[in-house]
Amino acid sequence: MKDKLLVTLVLVIALSATVSAQGRKSPRGENIFAELWGPGLFTFNYDTRFSTKEGSWGGRIGIGYISIDEFSLFSIPVGINYLMGKENKYFELGLNGTFMSSGDNWLVDGSDNSTLVGSLVFGYRKQPIEGGFSFRAGISPYFSTDFFFPLVPYLSFGYAF
């Protein structure tokens, strides 16, 4: 029951942040993007800076789902990141925690294989301050108490505003 409540809360926060960000220009460098691999495998995300400085601390939240044959995975990555650089080109460092749940009945009856996975982010980010197309690429090592995958690539495309 706690997992269902947590997932619902995270979804509401992510959706309200995205909706409130539409239609206004922000000097904080907000960004929505689709990401392949990385902290959530296949996710749609919202990212924002915590200050108006060009290179600064920020945070992200996302939601993802992938289904291949009989395997399905639901994920919610939440993380912090730091951008170093200027003129829309940055080196990105980040730390994420991702709730992952496999199986089709996880929301209905709670029978699932849920876990929390950590990941790091080391990559390049192109994000225009004045808004427009954004791009990210790099590696995102995964870790938990049971495993460590050092070379998980990621690629994302989105829109900065």
C-alpha positions in Angstrom: 0.0 0.0 0.0 2.9 2.4 0.8 4.4 1.8 -2.7 1.1 2.7 -4.3 0.8 5.9 -2.3 4.4 6.8 -3.1 3.9 6.3 -6.8 0.7 8.3 -6.8 2.3 11.2 -4.9 5.3 11.3 -7.3 3.1 11.2 -10.3 1.0 14.1 -9.0 4.1 16.2 -8.2 5.6 15.5 -11.6 2.5 16.3 -13.5 1.8 19.5 -11.6 5.3 20.7 -12.0 5.1 20.2 -15.8 1.7 21.8 -16.1 2.7 24.9 -14.0 5.8 25.3 -16.1 3.9 25.6 -19.4 3.3 29.0 -20.8 5.9 30.9 -18.8 9.5 31.8 -19.4 11.8 30.9 -16.5 15.4 32.1 -16.0 16.0 28.8 -14.0 16.5 26.7 -17.1 13.7 24.2 -17.0 13.7 21.3 -19.3 11.4 18.4 -20.3 12.9 15.5 -22.1 12.6 11.8 -23.2 15.5 9.7 -22.1 16.7 6.3 -23.4 18.6 4.2 -20.9 20.1 6.3 -18.1 18.5 6.4 -14.6 15.1 5.0 -15.6 15.8 3.0 -18.8 13.0 4.7 -20.9 11.5 7.8 -19.2 9.9 11.2 -19.7 11.4 13.8 -17.3 11.2 17.3 -15.9 14.4 19.0 -14.9 14.9 22.4 -13.3 17.7 24.5 -11.9 17.5 25.6 -8.2 18.9 29.0 -9.0 19.2 31.4 -12.0 22.9 30.9 -12.4 23.9 29.4 -15.7 25.8 26.4 -14.3 24.2 25.3 -11.0 22.5 22.7 -8.9 19.2 21.3 -10.1 16.8 18.4 -9.8 14.9 16.0 -12.0 11.9 13.7 -11.7 10.6 11.3 -14.3 8.3 8.4 -15.1 8.9 5.5 -17.4 7.4 2.2 -18.6 8.7 -0.3 -21.0 7.3 -3.7 -22.0 9.0 -6.3 -24.2 7.3 -9.7 -24.7 6.3 -10.8 -21.2 8.7 -8.4 -19.4 7.5 -5.0 -18.2 9.2 -2.4 -16.1 7.8 0.7 -14.5 10.3 3.3 -13.2 10.4 6.7 -11.4 13.8 8.4 -11.3 14.4 11.2 -8.9 17.7 13.0 -8.7 20.0 16.0 -8.2 22.6 17.2 -10.7 25.2 19.9 -11.1 26.0 21.6 -14.4 29.5 22.9 -15.1 30.1 25.1 -18.2 28.7 28.1 -20.0 27.1 29.2 -23.2 24.5 26.4 -23.2 27.1 23.6 -23.2 27.7 21.8 -19.9 29.3 18.8 -18.2 26.6 17.2 -16.1 27.2 15.3 -12.8 24.3 13.7 -11.1 23.0 11.3 -8.4 19.7 9.5 -8.8 17.5 7.1 -6.9 15.1 5.1 -9.1 12.1 3.1 -8.0 11.7 0.2 -10.4 9.0 -2.4 -10.4 8.6 -5.3 -12.9 5.5 -7.2 -13.6 2.0 -6.2 -14.7 0.1 -6.5 -11.4 2.2 -4.2 -9.3 -0.4 -1.4 -9.1 -3.4 -3.7 -8.7 -2.4 -6.2 -6.1 1.1 -5.3 -5.0 2.6 -8.5 -6.3 5.8 -7.3 -7.9 9.5 -7.2 -7.9 10.1 -3.7 -6.7 13.5 -2.3 -5.9 15.4 1.0 -5.4 18.4 1.4 -7.7 21.0 4.1 -7.5 22.7 5.7 -10.5 25.3 8.3 -11.3 25.3 10.6 -14.3 28.4 11.7 -16.2 27.7 13.4 -19.5 27.3 16.3 -21.9 24.2 18.5 -21.9 23.3 21.2 -24.5 20.5 23.3 -23.0 19.8 26.8 -24.3 19.1 29.4 -21.6 16.6 31.2 -23.8 14.7 28.0 -24.6 14.7 25.5 -27.4 16.0 22.0 -28.3 18.0 20.3 -25.6 20.3 17.3 -25.8 22.0 15.0 -23.3 24.4 12.1 -23.7 26.7 10.2 -21.4 27.1 7.2 -19.1 25.0 6.4 -16.0 26.5 3.6 -13.8 23.8 1.6 -11.9 24.3 0.3 -8.4 22.4 -1.4 -5.6 23.2 -3.8 -2.8 23.1 -6.7 -5.3 24.8 -5.4 -8.4 27.0 -2.8 -10.2 26.8 -1.9 -13.9 29.5 0.6 -14.7 28.8 1.5 -18.3 25.1 2.2 -18.9 24.9 4.8 -21.7 22.0 7.4 -22.0 20.7 9.7 -24.6 18.0 12.3 -24.3 16.2 14.8 -26.4 13.9 17.5 -25.1 12.8 21.1 -24.9 14.3 23.8 -22.6 12.2 26.7 -21.5 
